[in-house]
Structure formats: structure tokens, C-alpha cells
Amino acid sequence: MINRFIFGLAALAISAGFWSATASAHQGNPDYRSEGTSIRPDRDAAGIEAEVVNFDDSVVLRNGSGKTVLIKGYDGEPFARISSDGLVGVNLNSPSFYLNQDRYAEVDIPARADADRAPDWKEVDRSGQFAWHDHRSHYMGEGTPPQVTDESAETVIFDYSIPISADGDRASLDGTLTWVGGDSGIPPAPFIGLGVLLLLGAGWLLLRRNRAGPDTPTAPGS
């Protein structure tokens, strides 16, 4: 039982450390925070929720409005939609669908992708929510943005707006991208590794003590 317990703790700690390192390196940039500020106009956005996850990586939209919500691409074309019944689809003729597959849009766009073509919808989910990488919500340049003059200070990089519609009524997901720098609260990899080693060491001591059994009382007079 103790062996299984320690193994579970070790696996959990290693997984957590690996996830943190992976999230930092491959999913989003911890030097930034991309945050939604509003969905406008309010009368069309009731029941629609949005957030940015993994620092500046993915926008998540949840549709509980009872309306069909359309997310528009970079050329204003239909990119994705969440129907009133929760059905989620992506438009395979949208150039944005392919550009969003890479953080810096370094992809080959197939010939079929044309913002002026009629949508070719592909069902991808039935959950009533959709997550995608949107280049409008993160910094596309390399290196530190020119707006940042002090890397230790929070700095607004830009405000952004992602156009959507709800049953044909125009709306938008508005947000702000902020530079937060290295002091982002994410533990660096060496400290994650140290934490894992300390946890394993504590588990080893517990196992050793358990195997040794309780202390044997000393007989009087011995």
C-alpha cells in the first residue's frame, strides 16, 4: 500500500512538473497575459462566455445563449460556429482555420481555402464550447515588444477585438494583451525538479520507517 502511495505521489509530481514545463515552452508564453475584457454589445452577448487560457494561447468560447454564434476569421469569413443546440463546427474553406494551426501562422494553406467560398462545415464537438488559437490575441513578433521599456514592469501591448455574431447580430470578443515579464508566478524548471526530489525523499523515509516497524520497548533494568 505504501509503495503504491509513494509511486502515485512521484508520478503526480513528475507529471505536474512536466505539464508546467510543457505549458511554458509549447502552449503559451508566460511573459504575457491575454485576457478577455468584454463581449459587446451586451444585448447580443447574454449567455456567451469567453476566456483565454495558457497565458496567451487559446481562446475558449462557451455558448449558452440559445443562439447560433459565428466566429469570424481574419478576412471576416465564417471560421467556426456554435449552434444553439451545442453543435460545434469549423469551416474547412476558411484560411483562418489553417493559419490557426501554428502559433506564428507558418503553415501551407491548401488551395481550397478561400474566404469568399461558401463554408464547408465539419462537426468537431457537441459540447457548446470551442477553443482555438487566435493570432489577434497574442504578440506575433519575435523578441520583446517595442512597447516594453522595463521588462520587470507590466505593460499593455495592445487591445484586440475578435468579431463574432449571434443569430446574425454583430458582436465582438474584446480583450487586452499585457506583458508581465519573467516574474509571472510560474516556477522555473530547476525548482520544479527540486520539489519532486524532496517529495521522493520524504516518501523514501516514510517507506523505510514503515518497514522498520514500531520501536521495540526496552526491558526495565536492561
C-alpha beads as a LAMMPS data file, in Angstrom:
LAMMPS data file: protein, C-alpha beads

222 atoms
221 bonds

1 atom types
1 bond types

-500.0 500.0 xlo xhi
-500.0 500.0 ylo yhi
-500.0 500.0 zlo zhi

Masses

1 110.0

Atoms # bond

1 1 1 0.000 0.000 0.000
2 1 1 2.781 2.411 0.970
3 1 1 4.660 1.531 -2.224
4 1 1 1.633 2.357 -4.340
5 1 1 1.085 5.587 -2.410
6 1 1 4.662 6.768 -2.939
7 1 1 4.626 5.760 -6.571
8 1 1 1.425 7.752 -7.050
9 1 1 2.909 10.826 -5.391
10 1 1 6.016 10.579 -7.543
11 1 1 4.021 10.144 -10.706
12 1 1 1.795 13.069 -9.807
13 1 1 4.723 15.338 -9.001
14 1 1 6.605 14.417 -12.159
15 1 1 3.507 14.874 -14.265
16 1 1 2.832 18.276 -12.725
17 1 1 6.398 19.387 -13.333
18 1 1 6.329 18.114 -16.893
19 1 1 2.996 19.806 -17.568
20 1 1 4.250 23.120 -16.230
21 1 1 7.391 22.970 -18.333
22 1 1 5.439 21.924 -21.415
23 1 1 2.838 24.635 -20.946
24 1 1 5.570 27.219 -20.624
25 1 1 7.528 26.018 -23.645
26 1 1 4.883 24.882 -26.115
27 1 1 1.407 26.153 -25.291
28 1 1 1.740 29.805 -24.461
29 1 1 4.245 32.426 -23.448
30 1 1 4.302 33.031 -19.656
31 1 1 5.730 36.512 -20.240
32 1 1 2.261 37.558 -21.384
33 1 1 -1.314 37.540 -20.177
34 1 1 -4.062 37.746 -22.750
35 1 1 -7.378 38.431 -21.026
36 1 1 -10.874 38.971 -22.301
37 1 1 -12.393 42.220 -21.092
38 1 1 -15.921 42.153 -22.517
39 1 1 -18.313 40.742 -25.077
40 1 1 -20.181 43.521 -26.849
41 1 1 -22.922 44.512 -27.245
42 1 1 -24.408 43.193 -24.020
43 1 1 -27.853 42.647 -25.506
44 1 1 -26.479 40.132 -28.017
45 1 1 -23.902 38.541 -25.699
46 1 1 -26.175 37.257 -22.927
47 1 1 -25.259 33.642 -22.243
48 1 1 -21.963 33.841 -24.154
49 1 1 -18.749 33.459 -22.168
50 1 1 -15.130 33.656 -23.304
51 1 1 -11.682 33.399 -21.738
52 1 1 -8.053 32.998 -22.785
53 1 1 -6.195 30.003 -21.365
54 1 1 -2.498 29.066 -21.143
55 1 1 -1.275 32.657 -20.812
56 1 1 -1.887 33.856 -24.375
57 1 1 -2.510 30.658 -26.258
58 1 1 -6.143 29.695 -26.748
59 1 1 -9.474 31.469 -26.731
60 1 1 -12.351 29.435 -25.304
61 1 1 -15.914 30.436 -26.149
62 1 1 -18.963 28.902 -24.459
63 1 1 -22.390 29.399 -25.960
64 1 1 -25.323 29.240 -23.578
65 1 1 -27.276 31.961 -25.331
66 1 1 -29.758 29.804 -27.204
67 1 1 -28.485 31.462 -30.402
68 1 1 -26.096 30.325 -33.118
69 1 1 -22.757 32.040 -32.558
70 1 1 -20.450 32.536 -35.529
71 1 1 -16.732 33.245 -35.037
72 1 1 -15.219 35.208 -37.903
73 1 1 -11.757 34.738 -39.377
74 1 1 -9.097 37.253 -40.313
75 1 1 -10.814 38.171 -43.588
76 1 1 -14.251 38.318 -42.000
77 1 1 -15.152 34.869 -43.300
78 1 1 -17.053 32.302 -41.225
79 1 1 -14.358 30.405 -39.314
80 1 1 -16.254 28.431 -36.675
81 1 1 -19.745 28.284 -35.225
82 1 1 -21.515 27.011 -32.149
83 1 1 -25.143 26.261 -32.834
84 1 1 -27.930 26.864 -30.343
85 1 1 -28.047 23.115 -29.654
86 1 1 -24.307 22.983 -28.801
87 1 1 -23.099 21.578 -32.116
88 1 1 -19.617 22.942 -32.938
89 1 1 -18.325 23.167 -36.490
90 1 1 -15.305 24.564 -38.318
91 1 1 -15.239 25.874 -41.868
92 1 1 -12.726 23.896 -43.925
93 1 1 -12.766 26.612 -46.595
94 1 1 -11.644 29.284 -44.121
95 1 1 -7.975 30.303 -44.486
96 1 1 -8.053 31.167 -40.773
97 1 1 -8.719 27.532 -39.903
98 1 1 -5.307 26.586 -41.286
99 1 1 -3.431 29.696 -40.115
100 1 1 -4.542 28.968 -36.552
101 1 1 -2.787 25.592 -36.511
102 1 1 0.575 27.265 -35.826
103 1 1 1.364 29.987 -33.290
104 1 1 3.097 32.101 -35.925
105 1 1 0.898 31.044 -38.867
106 1 1 3.828 29.265 -40.511
107 1 1 1.680 26.826 -42.458
108 1 1 0.858 25.967 -46.041
109 1 1 -2.699 26.955 -46.851
110 1 1 -4.431 24.476 -49.186
111 1 1 -5.869 25.689 -52.474
112 1 1 -9.411 25.000 -51.275
113 1 1 -9.116 27.685 -48.576
114 1 1 -10.769 30.848 -49.836
115 1 1 -12.507 33.426 -47.672
116 1 1 -15.014 34.058 -50.495
117 1 1 -16.071 30.433 -50.895
118 1 1 -19.236 29.080 -49.320
119 1 1 -18.482 27.446 -45.948
120 1 1 -17.819 23.710 -45.784
121 1 1 -18.724 22.873 -42.188
122 1 1 -17.162 19.971 -40.328
123 1 1 -18.550 18.918 -36.971
124 1 1 -15.875 18.780 -34.265
125 1 1 -17.805 18.746 -30.988
126 1 1 -21.234 18.850 -29.368
127 1 1 -20.277 20.486 -26.062
128 1 1 -21.439 24.012 -26.798
129 1 1 -17.902 25.359 -26.461
130 1 1 -14.966 25.845 -28.813
131 1 1 -11.268 26.514 -28.168
132 1 1 -8.919 27.852 -30.814
133 1 1 -5.654 29.694 -31.243
134 1 1 -6.307 33.230 -32.466
135 1 1 -3.455 35.393 -33.719
136 1 1 -5.375 38.538 -32.831
137 1 1 -4.976 37.778 -29.132
138 1 1 -1.185 37.390 -28.870
139 1 1 2.029 39.068 -29.980
140 1 1 3.145 37.784 -33.368
141 1 1 6.596 39.364 -33.372
142 1 1 9.871 37.860 -32.193
143 1 1 11.700 39.120 -29.139
144 1 1 10.404 41.723 -26.712
145 1 1 7.686 44.071 -27.976
146 1 1 8.834 47.670 -28.533
147 1 1 6.216 48.880 -26.032
148 1 1 8.205 47.207 -23.232
149 1 1 10.824 49.598 -21.870
150 1 1 11.158 47.884 -18.488
151 1 1 10.920 44.092 -18.620
152 1 1 10.105 43.930 -14.906
153 1 1 7.033 46.158 -15.257
154 1 1 3.602 45.153 -16.521
155 1 1 2.972 46.797 -19.869
156 1 1 -0.116 46.786 -22.057
157 1 1 0.905 45.656 -25.539
158 1 1 -2.412 46.160 -27.315
159 1 1 -6.162 45.821 -27.089
160 1 1 -7.831 43.480 -29.535
161 1 1 -11.255 42.548 -30.838
162 1 1 -12.403 39.236 -32.321
163 1 1 -15.583 39.635 -34.388
164 1 1 -18.472 37.234 -33.815
165 1 1 -22.196 37.240 -34.463
166 1 1 -25.176 35.864 -32.564
167 1 1 -28.086 34.872 -34.807
168 1 1 -26.686 37.302 -37.358
169 1 1 -26.323 40.235 -34.957
170 1 1 -22.774 41.550 -34.907
171 1 1 -20.802 41.347 -31.674
172 1 1 -17.168 41.038 -30.577
173 1 1 -14.901 39.432 -28.012
174 1 1 -12.699 42.226 -26.698
175 1 1 -9.501 41.740 -24.753
176 1 1 -6.110 43.088 -23.754
177 1 1 -2.642 41.619 -24.149
178 1 1 -0.267 42.528 -21.304
179 1 1 3.437 41.913 -20.844
180 1 1 4.096 40.581 -17.334
181 1 1 7.736 39.573 -17.786
182 1 1 9.681 36.817 -16.077
183 1 1 8.043 37.370 -12.676
184 1 1 4.877 35.536 -13.759
185 1 1 4.465 33.153 -10.833
186 1 1 5.462 30.078 -12.855
187 1 1 8.158 28.104 -11.039
188 1 1 11.274 27.617 -13.142
189 1 1 12.202 24.072 -14.105
190 1 1 15.070 23.667 -11.545
191 1 1 12.683 24.428 -8.666
192 1 1 10.108 22.005 -10.026
193 1 1 12.799 19.312 -10.147
194 1 1 13.913 20.125 -6.599
195 1 1 10.333 19.834 -5.380
196 1 1 9.998 16.412 -6.993
197 1 1 13.251 15.224 -5.360
198 1 1 12.136 16.451 -1.934
199 1 1 8.809 14.670 -2.300
200 1 1 10.507 11.430 -3.318
201 1 1 12.942 11.734 -0.402
202 1 1 10.090 12.148 2.059
203 1 1 8.369 9.131 0.568
204 1 1 11.539 7.016 0.888
205 1 1 11.910 7.945 4.559
206 1 1 8.279 7.051 5.179
207 1 1 8.720 3.686 3.484
208 1 1 11.891 2.924 5.460
209 1 1 10.231 3.809 8.746
210 1 1 7.199 1.689 7.908
211 1 1 9.350 -1.357 7.098
212 1 1 11.327 -0.972 10.319
213 1 1 8.109 -1.298 12.331
214 1 1 7.382 0.328 15.707
215 1 1 10.193 0.830 18.162
216 1 1 10.686 -2.165 20.479
217 1 1 10.396 -1.077 24.147
218 1 1 13.461 -1.649 26.268
219 1 1 13.002 -4.057 29.201
220 1 1 13.391 -2.465 32.630
221 1 1 16.840 -2.840 34.063
222 1 1 18.470 -3.745 30.778

Bonds

1 1 1 2
2 1 2 3
3 1 3 4
4 1 4 5
5 1 5 6
6 1 6 7
7 1 7 8
8 1 8 9
9 1 9 10
10 1 10 11
11 1 11 12
12 1 12 13
13 1 13 14
14 1 14 15
15 1 15 16
16 1 16 17
17 1 17 18
18 1 18 19
19 1 19 20
20 1 20 21
21 1 21 22
22 1 22 23
23 1 23 24
24 1 24 25
25 1 25 26
26 1 26 27
27 1 27 28
28 1 28 29
29 1 29 30
30 1 30 31
31 1 31 32
32 1 32 33
33 1 33 34
34 1 34 35
35 1 35 36
36 1 36 37
37 1 37 38
38 1 38 39
39 1 39 40
40 1 40 41
41 1 41 42
42 1 42 43
43 1 43 44
44 1 44 45
45 1 45 46
46 1 46 47
47 1 47 48
48 1 48 49
49 1 49 50
50 1 50 51
51 1 51 52
52 1 52 53
53 1 53 54
54 1 54 55
55 1 55 56
56 1 56 57
57 1 57 58
58 1 58 59
59 1 59 60
60 1 60 61
61 1 61 62
62 1 62 63
63 1 63 64
64 1 64 65
65 1 65 66
66 1 66 67
67 1 67 68
68 1 68 69
69 1 69 70
70 1 70 71
71 1 71 72
72 1 72 73
73 1 73 74
74 1 74 75
75 1 75 76
76 1 76 77
77 1 77 78
78 1 78 79
79 1 79 80
80 1 80 81
81 1 81 82
82 1 82 83
83 1 83 84
84 1 84 85
85 1 85 86
86 1 86 87
87 1 87 88
88 1 88 89
89 1 89 90
90 1 90 91
91 1 91 92
92 1 92 93
93 1 93 94
94 1 94 95
95 1 95 96
96 1 96 97
97 1 97 98
98 1 98 99
99 1 99 100
100 1 100 101
101 1 101 102
102 1 102 103
103 1 103 104
104 1 104 105
105 1 105 106
106 1 106 107
107 1 107 108
108 1 108 109
109 1 109 110
110 1 110 111
111 1 111 112
112 1 112 113
113 1 113 114
114 1 114 115
115 1 115 116
116 1 116 117
117 1 117 118
118 1 118 119
119 1 119 120
120 1 120 121
121 1 121 122
122 1 122 123
123 1 123 124
124 1 124 125
125 1 125 126
126 1 126 127
127 1 127 128
128 1 128 129
129 1 129 130
130 1 130 131
131 1 131 132
132 1 132 133
133 1 133 134
134 1 134 135
135 1 135 136
136 1 136 137
137 1 137 138
138 1 138 139
139 1 139 140
140 1 140 141
141 1 141 142
142 1 142 143
143 1 143 144
144 1 144 145
145 1 145 146
146 1 146 147
147 1 147 148
148 1 148 149
149 1 149 150
150 1 150 151
151 1 151 152
152 1 152 153
153 1 153 154
154 1 154 155
155 1 155 156
156 1 156 157
157 1 157 158
158 1 158 159
159 1 159 160
160 1 160 161
161 1 161 162
162 1 162 163
163 1 163 164
164 1 164 165
165 1 165 166
166 1 166 167
167 1 167 168
168 1 168 169
169 1 169 170
170 1 170 171
171 1 171 172
172 1 172 173
173 1 173 174
174 1 174 175
175 1 175 176
176 1 176 177
177 1 177 178
178 1 178 179
179 1 179 180
180 1 180 181
181 1 181 182
182 1 182 183
183 1 183 184
184 1 184 185
185 1 185 186
186 1 186 187
187 1 187 188
188 1 188 189
189 1 189 190
190 1 190 191
191 1 191 192
192 1 192 193
193 1 193 194
194 1 194 195
195 1 195 196
196 1 196 197
197 1 197 198
198 1 198 199
199 1 199 200
200 1 200 201
201 1 201 202
202 1 202 203
203 1 203 204
204 1 204 205
205 1 205 206
206 1 206 207
207 1 207 208
208 1 208 209
209 1 209 210
210 1 210 211
211 1 211 212
212 1 212 213
213 1 213 214
214 1 214 215
215 1 215 216
216 1 216 217
217 1 217 218
218 1 218 219
219 1 219 220
220 1 220 221
221 1 221 222
